[in-house]
Amino acid sequence: EGLSGVEGYFNGQLRGHQQALQLSLDIRMQAVVRTELAKAMEKFSAIGAAGIVMDVLNGEVLGAVSLPDFDPNLPNKIEPDRRFNRATLGVYEMGSTLKIFTTAMALESGKVSMRDGYDATHPIRVSRFVIRDYHAKRRWLSVPEIFMYSSNIGSVKMLLDVGITEQRVFLQKLGLLHPSPVEITEIGTPIIPNPWRAINAMTISFGHGLSISPMQLVAGVASMINGGLYHAPTFLKRRTDLKTKGRRVISLQTSDHVRRLLRLVVKNGTGRKAAA
């Protein structure tokens, strides 16, 4: 009797003795992700952590861990807060990772190119709000530099050139404005601004004012780097004939640009500690 998780989701199928279900999860990957997350939690005295490993070519989830966790063999000893799945149920403001979508959208629109640049000398003031750069360069930045130095100001200016309506349509296309379709009972609902005003669009461009689950983020980013195809995330092993099918969300060329920009971030930018 599956009560939660994938067991709960597939309980009807499993009890119906239909064809065997094979999960995409790799137990070795699970073990590695859990070990590394536990180390990071201890190092930063964190209250929780989530980690997901996905095959970007087909959306298969190879590893998904939420900490703190529990021993499923001892159901009567599970504390309620340990049941909370931070990978699929928790929704969070994802910060600068959303700049991946803003930049891809700008390049895909044709209104912005890799050769363009924006003035990031001064903070942007909107009513009582001030948008600043955390790693401020206080000068004109090229589009690759805006991404490399994670410029909030540059991201906002790119967004304004593309348009607020276009932003919402683009994020909808990536599955960020509705719950993740992944096969598990614990699924979080995104927190979306209503109405979606200019100030909301501006803060969303650099990752604030929109809350999504880590699973939604990973599936969205996968489609930015795999050649531009969106695959719904899945805990099931996909059939071979489905491996290359997906819904096109950006062009092959834009995806190539995004990969180059991400490499730039870990090579010369603000993410050098993440260089693998």
Salt bridges, closest charged atoms under 4 A:
GLU1 OE1 - ARG15 NH1 3.16
ASP26 OD2 - ARG28 NH2 2.73
GLU36 OE2 - LYS39 NZ 3.33
GLU60 OE1 - LYS237 NZ 3.61
GLU60 OE2 - LYS243 NZ 3.32
ASP69 OD2 - ARG34 NE 2.71
GLU79 OE1 - ARG82 NE 3.85
GLU93 OE1 - HIS208 ND1 3.80
GLU145 OE2 - ARG139 NH2 3.02
ASP241 OD2 - ARG239 NH2 3.15
ASP256 OD1 - ARG259 NH2 3.26
ASP256 OD2 - ARG260 NE 3.14
